[in-house]
């Protein structure tokens, strides 16, 4: 087989042709500045536009003798071709030139007026606004390849077989065929009918969450590889871009203005530089091209077809090409640490730790999507409760006939050999193992065989246990895809006690994420802590607060639960548990004339996580977020029962948290988190609420230097306040990163935190002193994060009703640590 492929390569090798590639640059002769999007023409059928740096490349034939370069506002030039010359520098002389009369507006900038018209008419030109519904199919081909790759065959002298190293094979190749459904005012679904990644044994779904290129240029923000750029027709377009009319052309027998746009505020707003072809009648986009030279080099192209019956321009195909730029940004399918599927690697601890080898030089990435079988204004009846992307079970097992029938561009011999090349790289560099490790680490685990070990269990410290060493983890799909085990054991060297837990779960339904779980644990918990069973858990190497907690109680807990996804954006869990609680400190609870130091809590909980504006991908293996939207809501209701499973008290607890974040195109963000807790009934202090204090109980500022947390109160001392009900508001505004060097880009934030609460009757809670929050607690903070290697500094000051007598009592000075996994 390999000999056959080798012969096929040799027979299909390109022969010497009469073609010749010329390159060059077009400059303003007076300023020596490059002229972007100048026209370079050999003939009406063979022409190109210069790039934003004025460069161009053009194929010529032996019979070609001259080419013409033209640009509005400049005298055109005709250049003679020379057989001894391949690179040309063309300098155009500026001149005053009247534009075509159709674009003149008395006393006003013609380009700006045209853009205003295009923005005004977005509602009738944007297919997502204009059409009631539409349906189409798409074919996407995603490749990473080497610009300089040539043909090479090596022989393995250790045996007589020919070992081919296919240098003509690409570095990465995937294909995808999808059906897209859209129904106004925003319901959309992509059904991935076929997906194929060369060289991998198992299906690879990572590319589905990359957000490689936005479908529409009409949106406010234009997304490329999870980076937002200002849209050229956004409501703030004239603030973000300057515009210039270059020409008028004809496309599909409809004239168009050619308008050049360039960012005005490059340092504050991420923008592109390019040209729009606007229909002279409807002001709709006929096609577009844009480029960027920066952390990455990129070029995008959008093409549209005109539909007479609907009187609308609808996308026909689009593409994006990326090349390594100045660096500082990961461009990768699996993350920069994985060499396969990586174009450019960002310097980071994780990338260095998991690196699978150097990234090949001179790579480029191209993703091209072709749209076909387009239909409009159908009765689709899409459900609101559906994932944005759905992958059926058989999507990765499509036949050769399926792919031949749906490919919208040639599948070359080079593509055929990619599987062999990538498979060899995967085997030699243990790529699939590295991908497995990276995914596990991002969730706080390290996989070894069938077990994912919990990275948060190995070493910890707090004031009660001292140094705490432990081990814990859970089984992964290598053990079973239908059943899982989990467990942990830890030992505190100060309290000299073991803590442990053991649990199991059975998968009832993969697509709805339905699990039945059971778990027993023996350990300690912080007094008055409240955890959401369906909260969003983000792994952190350093655990803010934990080191300074000094008030715990012991528990022995047995719990069972059922997790179920009601809808793609709604996760739920029902839990029933019983806990035997014993006190470490002297706390006692007086209830109905009886003093309780040790007691049993038997309760039922229902938790919900609702992310109404996030987008999800549902595959045969997982359900994941592809685009995070706000607001997000987390809620929980728990009811404790007396005389049920030995329970001692009747009480109810309710918790609700809402998060909202505004991410701006200038890379700044503002986040609000509003949380509330309410209890009713006979509730001991162990089950009440605190406001997440994070100020160690030390008299001086240096003694309180520790890790700053997230949703915590940095100036509130541990065990200072407790509540039966409370409401807290956290506000944080983060300015755009300060670019000092490629590696050092600190972020400055201003923070404001407030909480108000109440504790109606403190008398039953004996042998402990605390205050209520009925007057309202406030603090303000400043944070400079990511100064170096993820470390930063934070200060906060306490003010208002609970302001303390001295400055040092109100002040907090701490460090921060942020490591993006």
TORVOZA-552647 format. One record per residue: z, y, x of N, C-alpha, C in turn. Coordinates in steps of 0.2 Angstrom, whole numbers, plus 5000, padded with zeros to 4 digits. Atoms other than C-alpha are relative to their C-alpha. Layout:
BEGIN
ZYXZYXZYX ...
// end
This chain:
BEGIN
500049945004500050005000500050065004 499949944995500550125014499350015004 500650004997498950085023499450034996 500549975005497950125007500150074999 499849935001498850295005499750045006 500349974994498450335023499350015000 500750005001496650295021499850054995 500149965006496650395005500050075003 499949944998497350545014499450025005 500549994995496050535028499450024997 500649995004494650525016499950064996 499949945004495250665006500150065004 499949944996495550785021499550054999 500549955001494650945019499550015005 500549994995493050975028499950075001 500149934998492551125037499550034995 500549975005491751245024499850075002 500249944998490951405024500550064998 499649955002492451495017500450035006 499649974995493451615027500550054997 499449965003495151705023500150065004 499849944997495351885027500650034998 499449975002496951975027500050085002 499949934998497452165028500550034997 499549965003498452305023499650074998 500349945002497952465013500650055000 499549954999498852625018499850074998 500149935001498952815013499950035007 500249974993498052895028500450065002 499649944998499153045027500749995001 499350025000500852965025500249945004 499950074997500552795032500449954996 499650045005501452725017499549954997 500450055003500752565009499850024993 500249995007499752574993500149934996 499950075004500352434981499550004994 500450015005499152364969499350045000 500749984999497552434976499549954999 500550055002495952344971499649995006 500450024994495152244985499449964997 500550045003493452184979499449985004 500650034997492052074986499450004995 500450005006491252054969500450014994 499650005006491752074951500349934998 499750075001492151884951500549995006 499650024994493051894968500450065002 499649954998494452024969500749995000 499350015000496252044972500450075000 499649945000497652174971500549995006 499550004994498752224986500749984997 499350015002500552174986500450075001 499649935000501952304985500150035007 500049984993501952315004499350025003 500749984998500052355004499649945003 500350054997499552185011499549964994 500450045004498152075004499749945003 500450064998497251905006499449994996 500650015004495551865000499549955004 500450054998494351715002499350035000 500749974999492551765008499549945001 500550044999490951675009499550025006 500449984994489651675024499550064998 500549955002488451785013500350064999 499749945001489751915010500050055006 500149954995489452075020500550065000 499649955001490552205013500549994995 499650005006492052235002500350074999 499849935002492752384993500750014998 499349995001494452454992500150074996 499949945004494952574978500750014998 499349985002496552664972500050064996 500149945004496752794959500450065004 499749954996497052964967499850005007 500250004993496152914983499249985000 500750014999494352904989499949925002 500250074998493652724989499749995007 500350014993493052645005499649934999 500450064999491752515008500149975007 499950024993492152405023499549945002 500550064998490952295033500449945003 499750064998491452115036499749995007 500250024994491452055054500249935001 499950074999491351875059500649995006 499550004995492551915074500750034998 499449965002493852005063500349964994 499750035006495051925051500550044997 499549955003496352065048499750075001 500249945001495952235042500550054998 499649955002496852395041499650064997 500449955004496152515028500450064998 499649945001496752695027499650044995 500449965005496252785011500250075000 499949934999496152975010500250024992 499849985006497053054995499550054997 500449955003496153164982500250014993 499849985007496453254966499549964995 500550045004495753144952500350014993 499849995007495753174933500049934997 500050065003496253024923499550004994 500450015006495252954909500350044994 499749955005495453074894500449964995 499650045005496252934883500750005002 499350004998497752944893500450065002 499749944998498053124895500450034994 499649975005499453204885500250075003 500049934998499553394886500750025002 499349984998501053454897500449945002 499650064999501753274899499849955004 500250054996501753134911499749954996 500350055004500453014904500349935001 499750074999501252854911500750004996 499450005004502952904904499950004992 500150005007502252934887499749944997 500250065002501352774887500649955000 499450055000502952674891500550024994 499649985007503852774877499749964994 500450035006502552714865500149925000 499950074999502752534872500749984998 499450025001504552534870500150014992 499949985007504452614852499749944996 500450055004503252474847500249925002 499850074999504252324854500149964994 499850045006504752274837499449974997 500650035003502952234832499649975005 500450034995502352174849500449945003 499650064998503752054854500049954995 500050065004503451884847500749984997 499350025002505351854845500250054994 499849965006505452004833499550004995 500549995005503752014825499949934996 500150065004503551824820500649974997 499450045004504551734807500249945004 499850064996504451574818499349995004 500650034997503351494830500249935004 499950074997503151324839499449995005 500550014995502251284855500349945005 499850054995502251154869499950045007 500149974993502451194888500049945005 500050054994502051104904500250055006 499849964995503051164919500049965006 500050044994502751114937500450055005 499549974995504151164950499949975006 500150034993503751144968500450045005 499849964994504551194985499649975005 500450034995503351174999500050055006 500049964993502951235017499350045000 500649965000501751375019499549985006 500450024994501151305036499949925001 500150084999501151115032499349985001 500750034999499751025039500049925000 500150075000499150845040500349975006 499850044994500050725052500249934998 499850085001500250535053500349985007 499650034994501550455065500049924999 500050075000501550275070500749985002 499450034998503150175071499949945005 500250054995502950085088500549945000 499550055000504449975084499849944996 500350065003503349865073499350024999 500749995000501549845069499850034994 500249965006501549925052500050075001 500149924999500950105050500650034996 499549965004502450215045499750074999 500349935001501750375037500550054998 499649945002502650535037499650054997 500549965003501750625024500250085000 499849934999501850805030499650044994 500349975006500650845015500449994994 499650005006501950795003500550065000 499649945001503050934996500749995001 499350014999504850964999500449984994 499750025006505250954981499550014994 500550005005504250924965500449984994 499850035006504750914947499550034994 500549995005503750914931500450004993 499650005006504350954913499550014994 500449995006503450944896500550014994 499549995006504451024881499650034994 500249975006504151074863500550054999 499649945001504851244859500050024993 500049975007505451304842500450065000 499649945001505951474837499950024993 499949985007506551544820500450075000 499649945001507051724817500650004996 499949954995508251804820500249985007 499850014993508551714836500249925001 499950074999508751524833499449975004 500550034996507851424846500249945003 499950064997507751254853499449975004 500550034996506851174867500249925001 499950075000506650984866499649975006 500350024994506250914883499749934999 500350065002504950774879499949955007 500050044994504750724897500250045006 499849974994505550764914499949955006 500150044994505150694931500150045006 499849974994505850734948499849955006 500250054995504950654963500549985005 499550024994505950544975500749984998 499350025002507550524965500049944995 499950065004508050354957500250014993 499749995007509050424943499750074998 500349945003508550564931500450065003 499749944997508850744938499950054995 500049955005509350874925500250075002 499849934998509951014936499550054999 500549955001508351104935500050044993 500049975007508651134916500450065000 499549945001510051254919499950055005 500149954995509251354933499850074997 500249935003508551494921499550035006 500549984994507051504934499750074998 500449945002506051634924500150024993 500049985007506251734908499449994996 500650015004505051694894499750074998 500249945003504951874888500150065005 499949934996504652044897500250054996 499849955004505152134882500850014999 499250005000507052094884500350055004 499749954996508252214891500149985007 499950024993508652114906499549945001 500550054998507352004915500349955005 499650054995508151844923499549965004 500450054996507451754938500549975004 499650044996508451614946500850034999 499449985002510051674937500250075003 499949934998509851854943499750054995 500349965005509651994931499750065003 500449944998508352134934499950044994 500149955006508052284923499349994997 500750015003506652254911499650065000 500549944999505152364913499950044993 500149975007505152404894500750004996 499450005003507052404891500250074998 499949935003507852554882500250055005 499949964994508352624899499550005005 500550014995506752594907499850065004 500249944996506352774911500550035005 499549984995508052794920499949955006 500050054994507752634930499450005004 500650004997505952654934499650065000 500549955001504552774938499449974999 500650035002502852744931499450045002 500649964998501052794936499449964997 500650035003499352754927499649995006 500450024995498252664939499350004998 500650015002496752624929499949984992 500150035007495952564912499649945001 500450054999495252394911499949964993 500150045006494652264898500249935001 499850075000495452104894499949974993 500150035006494851984881499750054995 500449955003493652124875500550064997 499549955002495252234872500250055006 499849964995495552384883500750015002 499350004998497152404893500150065005 499849964995498052534903500449965005 499750034995498552474920500650055003 499549954999500252554923500549975006 499650024994501252544940500750024999 499349985001503152534939500349995007 499650014993504352554954500750024998 499349995001506252554954500250075002 499749944998507152724954500650005004 499350014997508852664958500149935003 500050064997508652524970500749985002 499350014997510452534977500549984994 499550015006511252524959499849964995 500350045005510052434948499549965003 500550054998509152274952499350014996 500649995004507352314948499449975004 500650034997505552244951499550065001 500649954999503952334957499449964998 500650035002502352294948499650044996 500549965005501052334935500049964994 500050025006500952314917499350024997 500649995003499352294907500150014993 499849985007499652384890499450014996 500649995004498452364876500050074997 500149935002497752534872500150024993 499949995007497852514853500749984998 499450025003499452414850500650025005 499549994995500352454867500449945002 499750064998500752274869499849985007 500250024994500852184885499549955000 500550055000499252094889500149955006 499850044994499752034907500550045004 499649964996500952084920500149965007 499850024993501352064939500550045003 499549964996502852114949500249965006 499850034993503552084966500750035002 499449974997505152114976500149975007 499950024993505552114994500750025002 499349984999507452104997500349935003 499650064998508751964998499549944999 500650055001507251854992499450044999 500649975002505451894991499749964994 500250035006504751854974499350034997 500649985004503151874964500049974993 500050035007503051844945499350034997 500649985004501451844934500149974993 500050015007501351844915499350014997 500749995003499751814905500149984993 499950015008499551824886499349994997 500650015004498151774874500150044993 499949965006497751884859499849964994 500150045007497851804841499850054995 500249955005496751904829500449994993 499750005007497551834813500750035000 499349984999499351874819500050075003 500049934997498752034828500550005005 499550004996499851984842499849975007 500150034993499751954861500649955001 499450054999500751784864499949975007 500050034993501151714881499649945001 500450064999499851584888500349975006 499750034994500651554905500350055004 499749964996501751624918500349965006 499850034993502351594936500550045004 499549964995503651644949499949965006 500050024994503451624967500650035004 499549974996504951644979499949985007 500050024993505051654998500750035003 499449984997506551675009500050085002 500049934999507051865011500550015006 499549974995508451955020500649955000 499450055000509651815015500550034996 499449985004511351825007500049974993 500050035007510851724991499749935001 500350075001510651534987499450004996 500650025004508951484981500049935000 499950074999509251304977500049974993 499950045007509151174963500749975000 499350035000510751084968500550045003 499549974996511651214978499850015007 500249994994511351284995500249955005 499850054995512251145004499649945000 500550065001510951014998499350035003 500749984997509351035009499449994996 500550025004508250944997500050054994 500049955006507751074983500350075002 499849934998508351224994499550045004 500449954997507351374999500350045005 499649954996508651485006500849984999 499250015000510551455010500450065001 499549954999511951575008500549975004 499550024996513251575021500749994996 499450015004514851495013500449945003 499650064998516251375016499849944998 500250075003515651245004499349985003 500650024997513851255011500149975007 499950024993514451235029500349934999 499650075001515651085023499549954998 500450055003514350995013499249995003 500749994998512751035023499749935001 500450064999511450895023499450015005 500549984995510450975037499750074999 500249945000509551125041499450014994 500649995004508351205028499450015003 500750004997506551185032499850085001 500349935000505751355038499350004997 500749995003504251435030499949974993 500150035007504651365013499850064995 500149955006504151444996500149964994 499950035007504551404978499550024995 500449985006503351404964500149964994 499950035006503651374946499550034995 500649985005502151384934500149964994 500050025006502251364916499450014995 500649995004500751344904500249984993 499950005007500951364885499449984996 500650035004499851264873500249984993 499950025007499751204855500450054996 499649955003500451364848499850014993 500149995007500751384830500550054998 499649955002501451524820500250004993 499749995006502551564805500049934996 499950065003503051384801500750004996 499450015003504451324790500449955005 499750044995505551254804500749984998 499350015002507351264796500449975006 499650014994508251264813500750014998 499349995001510051234813500350045005 499649954996511251364820500449965005 499650044996512351224827499649955004 500450044996511151154840500050025007 500049984993511051154859499350045001 500649964998509751274867499549955003 500450054996509051124877500249934998 499850075002509050944870499549955004 500450044996508450804881500149934997 499950075003508150634872500149955005 499950064995508550464880499449985004 500650034997506750424884499750055004 500349944997506350594892499849985008 500150014993506450524910499649935001 500350065000505550364906499350004997 500650005002503850424901499449975004 500550044996502250334905499550045003 500549964996500850384916499550034995 500449975005499750414900500350064997 499649945002501050534894499850065004 500149954995500950634910499350035000 500749984999499050634911499850034994 500249975006498950684893500350074999 499749945001500050834895500050055006 500149954994499750904912499550054999 500549955001498951074911499750035006 500449994994498451084929500049945004 500150064996497950964942500649975004 499550034996499150844950499749975006 500450014994498550834968500249945004 499850054996498550704981500750025004 499349984996499950804990500649994995 499550015005500950794974500249935000 499950075000500750604974500449985005 499650034994501450584991500750035000 499349965000502950704987500649954999 499550055002503950554980500249965006 499950044993503750454997500450055004 499749964995504250605007500750024998 499349985003505750664996500549945000 499650064999506350484995500349985007 499850014993506450465014500550055002 499549954999507350635015500749984997 499350025004508650575002500349945003 499750054996508950415011500350025006 499849984993509050485028500650055000 499549955001510150625023500649994995 499550025005511150535010500150064995 500049945004510650674998500449994993 499750015007511250594981500749995001 499350004998512950564989500350075000 499849934999513050744994500050044993 500049975007512550804976500649984996 499450025003513850694969500650035002 499449974997515150764980500150084998 500049935001514650944977500250014992 499849995007514750924958500749984999 499350015001516450844959500450055003 499649954998517150974970500050064996 500049945004516551114959500549994994 499550015005517751034946500749985002 499450014997519151004958500249935002 499950074998518850824963499649995006 500450024994518250734978499949924999 500150075002517350564974500049955006 500050064995517650404984499949944996 500250065004516750254976500150024993 500049995007517250244958500650044998 499449965002518750364959499850075002 500149934998518650554959500850025001 499349984998520250614968500150074998 499949935002521050774961500350045006 499949964994521050904975500650044999 499449965001522550994967500649965000 499450045000523750854969500249985007 499850024993523750824988500650045002 499449964998524950964993500150064996 499849945004525851094983500750025002 499349984998527451194985500250044994 499749965004528651274973500850005001 499349994998530451334974500549954998 499550065002531251184965499849945004 500250064996530251044973499950015007 500249994993529951124989499349975002 500750034998528451034998499949944995 500150055005527650924985499449965002 500650044998526450784991499949954995 500250045006525450684979499349975001 500750025000523850594975499949984993 500250015006522950584959499250004999 500750005001521250564951499849964994 500350035006520150484938499449965002 500650044999518750354937499450044998 500749965002516950414937499549954997 500550055003515350334930499949945004 500150064996515250214945500549954998 499550055003516750134937499849974993 500250025007516150134919499850074997 500249945004515150254908500350004993 499750005006516150204893500850005000 499350005000517950194899500250035006 499749974994519050294911500749995001 499250004999520750284919500150065004 499849944997521750424926500749995002 499350014998523350434936500250055005 499849964994524450534948500749985002 499350014998526050514958500150055005 499849944995526950654968500749995001 499350004998528550674977500250075003 499849944997529550834980500649995005 499550014995530550844996500650044999 499349965001531850964990500449974994 499650035005532250884973500149925001 500050074998531950714980499949954994 500150045006531150644964499249995000 500750025001529550554960499750024993 500349995007528350614946499449965000 500650045000526950514940499750004993 500350005007525750484925499449955001 500650055001524450354919499750014994 500349995007523150374906499349965000 500650035001521550294899499650034994 500449985006520150344888499449964999 500550045002518750264879499550044996 500549965003517050344875499849974993 500250025006516650334857499350024998 500749975001515050444856499850055006 500249964995514150514871499750074998 500349935002513150654862500550054997 499549955003514650724853500650005005 499450004995515850694868500649984997 499450035004517050594857500349955005 499650044996518450514867500649994997 499350015002520050424862500449995007 499650004994521350454875500849984999 499350025000523150384879500350025007 499749984994524350444892500750005000 499250004999526150424899500150045006 499949964994526850554911500850015000 499349984999528550584919500050055005 500149944995528750754928500550064998 499649935002529350934926499550054998 500449945002528651084917500450065000 499749945000528951264918500350024993 499849985007530051334904499650054997 500449955004529151424890499350005002 500749994999527451384896499649974994 500450025006526051364884499349995003 500750024998524451274888499549984994 500550025005522851264878499749935001 500250064998522351084877499250005000 500749994999520551144875499850065003 500249954996520551284887499549995005 500550004994519251324900500449995006 499650014993520051244916499550025006 500449994994519351324932500449985006 499650024994519851244948500150055005 499849954995520651354961500449965006 499750034994521151294979500750025000 499349975000522651414978500250014993 499750005007523751404962500450064999 499649955001524351574958500649984996 499450015004526151574951500449945002 499750064999526551394955500550005005 499650004994527351424972500750044998 499449955002528651554964500449984994 499650035006529151454949500649975002 499450034998530951414950500449974994 499650025006531451364932499649954996 500450055003530851194926500549964995 499650055004531451054914499649945001 500350074999531150864915499749984993 500350035006530050774903499749935001 500450065000529450604899499650004993 500449995006527950614887499549945000 500550045002526850494878499550034995 500549965004525250564870499449964999 500750035002523650504861499650064998 500449955003522250614857499249984999 500750025001520450614851499650075001 500549944999519150744858499449994997 500650005004517650784848499650065000 500449935000516250914849499750004993 500349995007515950974831499350035000 500749974999514451074837499950015007 500149994993513651114854500550055003 499649944997514751274855500849994997 499350005002516351204847500349935002 499650054998517551084856500649994996 499350005003519051014847500449945003 499650064998520450894851500750004995 499450015004521850824840500549955004 499550034996523450764849500649994997 499350025003525050674844500449985006 499650024994526450664857500750004998 499350005001528250634859500350015007 499749994993529250704874500850005000 499350004999531050664879500150065006 499949944996531650834887500750005003 499350004997533150844899500050075004 500049944997533751004907500249995008 499950004993533751044926500650055001 499549955000534751204924500549994994 499450015005536251244912499850024993 500249985007535151294897500349954995 499950045006535751234880499850034994 500249985007535151254862500449994995 499650015005536251284848499650004993 500450005007535451224831500449964995 499650035005536351184815500749975002 499350014998538051184823500049955006 500050054994537551064837499750035006 500349974994537251104855499649945003 500550054997535751014863499850025007 500349994994535451004881499449955002 500550045000534350854880499749994993 500350015007533150824865499349975000 500750035000531550754859499650044996 500549965003530050854854499449954998 500650045002528750754843499650054996 500549955003527250854838499349985000 500750015001525450854832499750075002 500349944998524250984840499349994998 500850005000522451034836499850065004 500249954995521551134849499250014999 500749995001519851214847499750055006 500349954995518651304860499350024997 500649985004517251404851499750055005 500449964996515951484862499350024996 500549995005514751554848499350035003 500649974997513551644860499849975006 500250044994513451524874499449964999 500550055001511951414877500149945004 499850064997512051234881499449955001 500550054999510951094887500449934999 499850075002511250914880499649955003 500450054997510650774891500349934998 499750075001510950584890500649995004 499450004996512250614903500650054999 499549955001513150774899499850054995 500149955004513350924889500350065004 499849954996513451084899499750074998 500249935001513351274898499450025005 500649974996511651354904500050075000 500049925000512051534899500750014996 499349995003513851594896499950074996 500049945005513951714881500750024998 499449975003515351824874500050034993 499350034999516551824865500149935000 499850075000517351654868500750004997 499450015003518851594858500349935001 499650064999520251474861500650004996 499550005005521451424848500449935000 499650065000522851294845500650014995 499450005005524151254831500349935002 499650064999525551134834500650004996 499550015004526851064823500549955002 499550054998528450984828500449984994 499750035005529350864817500749975001 499450044999531150814815500049944997 500050075002531450634812499449964999 500650044999529750584817499949985007 500050034993529650474832500650035004 499449984997531350534836500150075001 500049934999531050714835500650044997 499349975002532550834834499850074996 500149935003531751004828499350004996 500649985004530551074815499750075002 500349944999529451214821499250005001 500849994999527651284822499850055005 500249954995526751364836499250014999 500749985000525051454835499850045006 500349964994524051524849499350014999 500749985000522451614850499850055005 500249964995521451694864499350015000 500749985000519851794864499850035007 500249974993518851834880499350044998 500649975000517451964881499850035006 500249974994516452014896499450044999 500649975000515152144898499750005008 500450004994513952114913499550055000 500549945000512952264918499549985005 500650004995511252274927500250025006 499949974994512052374940500549965004 499650054997513152224945500850014999 499349995002514752294938500249964993 499850045006515752204924500750034997 499449985003517152244912500249944996 499750065003518252104905500650014996 499449995005519452104890500249934998 499750065003520651964886500650014996 499449985005521751974871500249934998 499750065001522951834868500650014996 499449995004524351804855500349934998 499750065002525651674851500550024995 499549995005526751654836500449934999 499650065002528151524832500450014994 499650005006529151484816500449945001 499650065001530651374814500550005006 499450014995532051304826499649985006 500450014994531151324843500550015006 499649994994532151294859499650045005 500349964995531751404874499549975004 500550034996530851274883499350004997 500750005003529451274870499850074997 500249935002529451464867499450035005 500649974997528251584876500350055006 499949954996528251684892499350045001 500649964999526951814897499649995007 500350014993526451734914500250055005 499749964995527551834925499849975007 500250034993527051824944500350045005 499649964995528351934953500649965002 499550044997529451824964500750044999 499349975000531351854962500350025007 499849984993531551944979500150075000 499849935000532352114982499550055003 500449964996531052184994499349984999 500750015001529152204994499749955004 500350054996528752095009500249934998 499850075002529751955002499749984994 500450025006528651954986499350005001 500750004999527051954995499849934999 500250075002526151804988499350014997 500650005002524551754979499950044993 500149965006523951874965499649954995 500450055005523351774949499550034996 500549975005522151804935500350034994 499749985006522851824918500850005000 499350004999524651864924500250075000 499749934999525852014925500350005007 499850004993526052044944500750035001 499349964999527652164942500549974995 499550035004528552054929500349945004 499650054996529951954937500049934996 499950075004530051764933500650004996 499450015004531251724919500350064997 499749945002531451904915499950014992 500249995007530651904897499849934997 500350065004530351764884499950034993 500249975006529651784867499949944995 500250045005529551694850499350024997 500749985001527951794847499850065004 500249954995526951904858499250014999 500749995000525251984860499950045007 500249974994524452024877499350025001 500749984999522952124882499950015008 500249994993522152114900499350035000 500749964999520752234905499950015007 500250004993519852224921499350035000 500749974999518352334927499949995007 500250014993517452274943499450045001 500649964998516252394951499549955004 500550044997514652334959500349995008 499850024994514952244976499850065005 500149954994515152364992499649965005 500450034995513752305004500250035007 499949984994514452315021499649965005 500550054997513552165029499849954995 500250065004512652015023500649964997 499550055002514251915023500650044997 499449965002515552055019499750054994 500249965006515252125001500650004995 499450005004516952164994499950034993 500149975006517252204976500750034998 499449955002518452344969500149994993 499950005008519252324952500650044999 499449975003520452424942500249964994 499750055005521652324930500550044996 499549975004522652374916500349944995 499850065004523852244907500650024996 499549985005524952264892500249944996 499850055004526052144882500650034996 499449995004527252164867500249944996 499850065003528352034860500750014996 499449995003529951994851500449935000 499550065000531451864851500550024995 499649985006532351884834500849995002 499350025000533951784838500149975007 499950034993534451754857500649965000 499450034999536151694853500049925000 500050074999535751504851499849985006 500350024994534951504868500650025005 499449994996536451474879499949995008 500050014993536851494898499450025003 500549974997535351594901499950084998 500049935002535051784901499250025001 500749975000533351864897499950064995 500249945004532552014888499449984995 500650015004531252024874499650065002 500649954998529652124875499950054994 500149965006529952224859499850075001 500249934998529652394868499350005003 500750004997528052344876500050015007 500050004993527752304894499350025003 500749974998526352394904500050005008 500149994993525652384922499350025001 500749984998524152454931499949975007 500150034994523352374946499350025003 500649994996521952394960499949945004 500150064997521152254968499350015004 500650004996519952244983499949925002 500150074999519352064983499449985004 500550034996518251954994499850055006 500149964994518552065009499749965006 500350044995518251925021500249924998 499850075001518151735019500349984993 499750015007518651755000500650034999 499349975001520251845004499950074998 499949935002520752014997500750024999 499449975001522152124993500150034993 499949975006522952184977500750034999 499449965002524252314971500150014993 499949995008525052334954500750055000 499449955001526352464947500249994993 499750015007527452434932500350074998 499849945003527752584920500149994993 499950005007528252624903500749984998 499350015002529752564893500449955005 499650044995530252434906499950025007 500049974993530052544921500749995003 499450014996531352504934500250065004 499849934996532452634944499750015006 500349984993531652614961499349985001 500750014999529852614967499949935002 500150074998530052444976500149954995 499950045006530652364960499350004996 500649995004529052424951499349985003 500750014996527752384965499949935002 500250074997526852224969499450015005 500550014995525852194984499849935002 500150074999524952034986499249995003 500750024998523351944992499649964995 500450035005521951874982499549955004 500450054997520851724986499549984995 500550025005519151684978499549965004 500550054997518051534983499649984994 500450035005516551504972499749935002 500250064999516151324971499349984996 
// end
